[in-house]
Amino acid sequence: MKRQTAYKVWISNIHNSQKSVDENGGLVSYSFFEKKIFRVNIVGTIIDSFFSGGYGSLVIDDGSAQIRLKVWGEDLSLLEEKNIGDFVLVVGKIAEFNDERYLRPEIVRIVSYDWGLLRRLELVKMYGVPQKQEKV
């Protein structure tokens, strides 16, 4: 099976998308703007972090909403040396547990604020200006 495209989206798009399950493979996708999305590519600021034992999480804010990144075990290395206030690019899969949508990151990279400005311009052109949401 080939790797799914990681779409550039606002975090609010992730929270507002419709969840659907493919009957054949049982794959869960999220639909918005007539796209079925499995993986996303977001840019935002780290506003919270938590680490305990073999679990770690970061909360990312892109100006439209907030979302939590969750990792376990060996994947903790993805979040190492990332601090509150860092501006990061995240590629990951959308997941859901106990009515909370979160990301299972595959890539987490610190980037410059210029990336944030460029991404904001791209997203405004593609989807328009987002409505700010307070959701974690």
Secondary structure, 3 states (H helix, E strand, C coil): CCCCCEEECCHHHHHHCEEEECCCCCCEEEEECCEEECEEEEEEEEEEEEEECCEEEEEEECCCCEEEEEEEHHHHHHCCCCCCCCEEEEEEEEEEECCEEEEEEEEEEECCHHHHHHHHHHHHHHHCCCCCCCCC
